[in-house]
Each structure stands twice: as structure tokens, then as C-alpha cells.
């Protein structure tokens, strides 16, 4: 005979049992993979390549959904408010999960509390590139031209992105006056450069590497601490007269807060395996992206550290976005 104590114990354990059942059957339907940037950029390329491999492993498709806007905030807000059942995950980044909360006046989520870290995806390279309308072929020439032509325009894939940060820090370091032209993704800015309407961009390398290799755009320097293996002849900004300068964007997968640990483990295992595949690593490396998975705890630790770091950078540089 069940006593009141037995009934209460059974009820207390019910959520755990239900959670375990859900985790064992996961995934039972397609997973929505929110990319908070426009189609055709670095994040889109990575999401689709990795998503295809994860589909093979998990037995359900990952449906990539591009939700651009507000430097990635629109898409990641969608992830934050979703059910923590593993059927909505997001493509977070250094911008959305570390920088944006310090520069946007209004934020609908807190990256320290509103997400569950799943795995790092890897790092990319930001490149300072010039279009055919800009008569420079080196960083020194770019700086000289900018000083002779104040309010020189440059583009990025959006306000608050790591490219925007890289440009602000470079302009401050070099003592030049640059005017930011934010686009909704890289493709539109690249088209304007090719058409002679935009002098330069700070862009993620995978988005423009084809045009650089074809000689249509001039890569002046990489913004990271080391040269990109995809463009070994292009110096870093540190090598170009600005020692100590380095901005290295990272990307990771996040779910809504309070996702069950077994579901996080399932997603993490599929992501890490996909990112370790030689064919995927090779394709992404050729595009200028260094694929690298991690544990969920490692991504969470990185997020917290970078949040604090870029808060200090944003305050010092007085970066603000409406």
C-alpha cells in the first residue's frame, strides 16, 4: 500500500523521469539552428557544413534559419526565449555573447544567464581589405590615405560585430578618422566595394576570400595575433606597425537556459565529432575558418571571461550602438 510519503516521493521524481525519457528519445524531430546573421556569410557556411554532418549522426535534420538584425541580437533573442528542449539552438559569437551587451543600449537577453553553452565551433580571421576604388596596397598607405582624407568610410557586416570592434580599435590605435557603414551581412558590403561605392571593409575572411584570391579585393592585413593559414602572405596589423593589436572572433553553439544535461551532451558529441572530421576541417580552413569543438564547460568559461574583457574594452573605447 502506498503511503502519502511514497506518493510525494513519486511525484517529486516524476520530472526527472520525464526528462530522462525525453533525453533518451532525443531528437525525435528536426532541430532549428538559428544563425543570427544574413545568409552567405561565415556563420552560414559553418552552420550548413556542420549541420549536414550532425544530421547524419543524430538522424534528424538541422534546419538553418537566418535571423539577422542588431548585430546578431535578433536571432539570439529568439534562441533565448525558446523552450529548452534541444529543438532550438543558436550560432552565438564573440559579438552576441560577449560584446553586444556592453554597447547596445537595449538588450532583450543576458548572455551570462539566458543560454546553455553547448560547444565552441572555432575561430575566424578578420581582414582589413580595400576595394578597387581605394588607391592603397598596404596598411601604411591606408593610414596615410585616411589621414589625408578624414571621415574615410569603411563597411562591416553590422553594428556591434567583432569586425566593428576591430575597426574602432584600429582607428583609435592609428589615430585616424573612419566612418562606419554597417551592412546586414558581408555580401552587400562586398558588392559595394566591388562596384566602387565603398572604399574598404573590416570583414570576416571566409566571406571575401574568393574575391581576394581572384584579385578583385586587396587584403591589407589580418586582425588576429597570427597570420591566417588561408592567406599566409598577408601580414597582421601587429606586423604592420601596430604591435600588440589583435582581435580574434570566436563562435559557439548555445541553447536556451536550463537545457537538460543529457540533451546538451548529445548535441555536444555530434558537434565535436562533426568539427573533427578532416573533410569539414579542410573545407572550413580553405575558407579561413579554424574549426574547433570544446566541452560545454569550456565554452561557458570562455563566454564569461570574454564578457568581462570586452566590457572593459567597450567602456575604454566608448563604443555605443543605438
URDA-V958000 format. One record per residue. N is the residue number from 1. RES is the residue in one small letter. SS is DSSP state (hx for helix, st for strand, lp for the rest). D_CENTER is the distance of its C-alpha to the mean C-alpha in Angstrom with 1 decimal. Layout:
# URDA-V958000
N;RES;SS;D_CENTER + N;RES;SS;D_CENTER
This chain:
# URDA-V958000
1;x;lp;57.3 + 2;x;lp;54.0 + 3;x;lp;54.3 + 4;x;hx;52.3 + 5;x;hx;50.4 + 6;x;hx;49.6 + 7;x;hx;48.3 + 8;x;hx;46.1 + 9;x;hx;44.7 + 10;x;hx;44.0 + 11;x;hx;42.2 + 12;x;hx;40.1 + 13;x;hx;39.0 + 14;x;hx;38.3 + 15;x;hx;34.6 + 16;x;hx;33.9 + 17;x;hx;35.8 + 18;x;hx;34.0 + 19;x;hx;30.6 + 20;x;hx;31.8 + 21;x;hx;33.0 + 22;x;hx;29.8 + 23;x;hx;27.8 + 24;x;hx;30.5 + 25;x;hx;30.2 + 26;x;lp;26.4 + 27;x;lp;25.1 + 28;x;lp;27.9 + 29;x;lp;26.1 + 30;x;lp;22.9 + 31;x;st;19.5 + 32;x;st;17.3 + 33;x;st;13.6 + 34;x;st;12.0 + 35;x;st;9.1 + 36;x;lp;8.8 + 37;x;lp;8.9 + 38;x;lp;12.0 + 39;x;lp;13.3 + 40;x;lp;13.6 + 41;x;lp;10.4 + 42;x;hx;8.2 + 43;x;hx;6.4 + 44;x;hx;10.1 + 45;x;hx;11.6 + 46;x;hx;10.1 + 47;x;hx;10.7 + 48;x;hx;14.2 + 49;x;hx;15.2 + 50;x;hx;14.4 + 51;x;hx;15.7 + 52;x;hx;18.9 + 53;x;hx;19.7 + 54;x;hx;19.1 + 55;x;hx;21.5 + 56;x;hx;24.1 + 57;x;hx;23.9 + 58;x;hx;23.7 + 59;x;lp;26.1 + 60;x;lp;24.2 + 61;x;lp;21.8 + 62;x;st;18.1 + 63;x;st;18.1 + 64;x;st;14.8 + 65;x;st;15.0 + 66;x;st;13.1 + 67;x;lp;13.3 + 68;x;lp;12.1 + 69;x;lp;13.5 + 70;x;hx;13.4 + 71;x;hx;10.0 + 72;x;hx;8.6 + 73;x;hx;11.4 + 74;x;hx;13.7 + 75;x;hx;11.9 + 76;x;hx;11.1 + 77;x;hx;14.7 + 78;x;hx;15.9 + 79;x;hx;14.6 + 80;x;hx;16.1 + 81;x;lp;19.4 + 82;x;lp;19.8 + 83;x;lp;22.3 + 84;x;lp;21.3 + 85;x;lp;22.9 + 86;x;lp;20.1 + 87;x;lp;20.2 + 88;x;st;17.1 + 89;x;st;13.8 + 90;x;st;10.3 + 91;x;st;6.8 + 92;x;st;5.5 + 93;x;st;3.2 + 94;x;hx;5.8 + 95;x;hx;6.6 + 96;x;hx;7.5 + 97;x;hx;8.9 + 98;x;hx;10.4 + 99;x;hx;11.1 + 100;x;hx;11.8 + 101;x;hx;14.7 + 102;x;hx;16.4 + 103;x;hx;16.4 + 104;x;st;16.8 + 105;x;lp;20.4 + 106;x;lp;19.9 + 107;x;lp;17.5 + 108;x;lp;18.3 + 109;x;lp;16.6 + 110;x;lp;16.5 + 111;x;lp;13.6 + 112;x;lp;16.3 + 113;x;lp;18.6 + 114;x;lp;17.2 + 115;x;st;15.1 + 116;x;st;16.0 + 117;x;st;13.8 + 118;x;st;14.2 + 119;x;st;12.7 + 120;x;st;10.2 + 121;x;st;8.9 + 122;x;st;9.0 + 123;x;st;8.3 + 124;x;st;8.4 + 125;x;lp;11.0 + 126;x;st;11.4 + 127;x;st;14.9 + 128;x;st;17.6 + 129;x;st;19.4 + 130;x;st;22.6 + 131;x;lp;24.1 + 132;x;lp;27.8 + 133;x;lp;29.1 + 134;x;lp;28.2 + 135;x;lp;30.9 + 136;x;lp;29.1 + 137;x;lp;28.3 + 138;x;lp;27.1 + 139;x;hx;25.4 + 140;x;hx;28.9 + 141;x;hx;29.9 + 142;x;hx;26.8 + 143;x;hx;27.6 + 144;x;hx;31.3 + 145;x;hx;30.7 + 146;x;hx;28.5 + 147;x;hx;31.4 + 148;x;hx;33.9 + 149;x;lp;32.0 + 150;x;lp;30.5 + 151;x;lp;27.9 + 152;x;st;26.3 + 153;x;st;23.6 + 154;x;st;20.2 + 155;x;st;17.3 + 156;x;st;13.5 + 157;x;lp;11.3 + 158;x;lp;12.0 + 159;x;lp;13.3 + 160;x;lp;11.4 + 161;x;lp;8.3 + 162;x;hx;8.1 + 163;x;hx;10.4 + 164;x;hx;12.7 + 165;x;hx;13.0 + 166;x;hx;13.8 + 167;x;hx;16.4 + 168;x;hx;17.9 + 169;x;hx;18.4 + 170;x;hx;19.8 + 171;x;hx;22.2 + 172;x;hx;23.4 + 173;x;hx;24.0 + 174;x;hx;25.7 + 175;x;lp;27.7 + 176;x;lp;26.9 + 177;x;lp;26.6 + 178;x;st;23.6 + 179;x;st;23.0 + 180;x;st;19.6 + 181;x;st;19.4 + 182;x;st;16.3 + 183;x;lp;15.7 + 184;x;lp;14.2 + 185;x;lp;12.0 + 186;x;hx;12.9 + 187;x;hx;15.9 + 188;x;hx;18.2 + 189;x;hx;17.8 + 190;x;hx;18.5 + 191;x;hx;21.5 + 192;x;hx;22.8 + 193;x;hx;22.7 + 194;x;hx;24.5 + 195;x;lp;27.0 + 196;x;lp;27.7 + 197;x;lp;26.5 + 198;x;lp;23.7 + 199;x;lp;24.4 + 200;x;st;21.1 + 201;x;st;17.3 + 202;x;st;14.6 + 203;x;st;12.1 + 204;x;st;9.7 + 205;x;hx;12.5 + 206;x;hx;12.1 + 207;x;hx;12.7 + 208;x;hx;15.9 + 209;x;hx;17.2 + 210;x;hx;20.0 + 211;x;hx;21.3 + 212;x;hx;21.3 + 213;x;hx;23.2 + 214;x;lp;25.6 + 215;x;lp;26.4 + 216;x;lp;25.4 + 217;x;lp;22.9 + 218;x;st;23.5 + 219;x;st;20.9 + 220;x;st;22.2 + 221;x;st;20.1 + 222;x;st;16.9 + 223;x;lp;15.3 + 224;x;lp;14.8 + 225;x;lp;17.7 + 226;x;lp;18.9 + 227;x;lp;19.3 + 228;x;lp;17.2 + 229;x;hx;19.4 + 230;x;hx;18.6 + 231;x;hx;20.3 + 232;x;lp;22.7 + 233;x;lp;24.9 + 234;x;lp;22.5 + 235;x;lp;22.9 + 236;x;st;20.4 + 237;x;lp;20.9 + 238;x;lp;22.5 + 239;x;lp;25.0 + 240;x;lp;25.6 + 241;x;lp;27.3 + 242;x;lp;24.7 + 243;x;lp;25.0 + 244;x;lp;22.6 + 245;x;lp;19.8 + 246;x;lp;16.4 + 247;x;lp;12.8 + 248;x;lp;10.4 + 249;x;lp;6.6 + 250;x;st;5.7 + 251;x;st;4.1 + 252;x;st;7.0 + 253;x;st;9.4 + 254;x;st;11.4 + 255;x;st;14.7 + 256;x;st;17.0 + 257;x;lp;19.0 + 258;x;lp;22.0 + 259;x;lp;21.2 + 260;x;lp;24.1 + 261;x;hx;23.8 + 262;x;hx;25.2 + 263;x;hx;22.6 + 264;x;hx;19.7 + 265;x;hx;21.6 + 266;x;hx;22.0 + 267;x;hx;18.4 + 268;x;hx;17.5 + 269;x;hx;20.4 + 270;x;hx;19.3 + 271;x;hx;15.7 + 272;x;hx;17.0 + 273;x;hx;19.8 + 274;x;hx;17.8 + 275;x;hx;15.5 + 276;x;hx;18.8 + 277;x;lp;20.6 + 278;x;hx;21.8 + 279;x;hx;21.4 + 280;x;hx;17.7 + 281;x;hx;17.1 + 282;x;hx;19.3 + 283;x;hx;17.8 + 284;x;hx;14.2 + 285;x;hx;15.8 + 286;x;hx;17.9 + 287;x;lp;14.9 + 288;x;lp;13.5 + 289;x;st;11.0 + 290;x;st;12.4 + 291;x;st;12.3 + 292;x;lp;13.2 + 293;x;lp;13.9 + 294;x;lp;15.3 + 295;x;lp;17.5 + 296;x;hx;16.5 + 297;x;hx;18.2 + 298;x;hx;16.3 + 299;x;hx;12.9 + 300;x;hx;14.8 + 301;x;hx;16.4 + 302;x;hx;13.3 + 303;x;hx;12.0 + 304;x;hx;15.5 + 305;x;hx;16.0 + 306;x;hx;13.0 + 307;x;hx;14.0 + 308;x;hx;17.4 + 309;x;hx;16.6 + 310;x;hx;14.6 + 311;x;hx;17.3 + 312;x;hx;19.8 + 313;x;hx;18.1 + 314;x;hx;17.7 + 315;x;hx;21.3 + 316;x;hx;22.6 + 317;x;hx;21.1 + 318;x;lp;22.1 + 319;x;lp;18.8 + 320;x;lp;19.4 + 321;x;st;18.2 + 322;x;lp;20.6
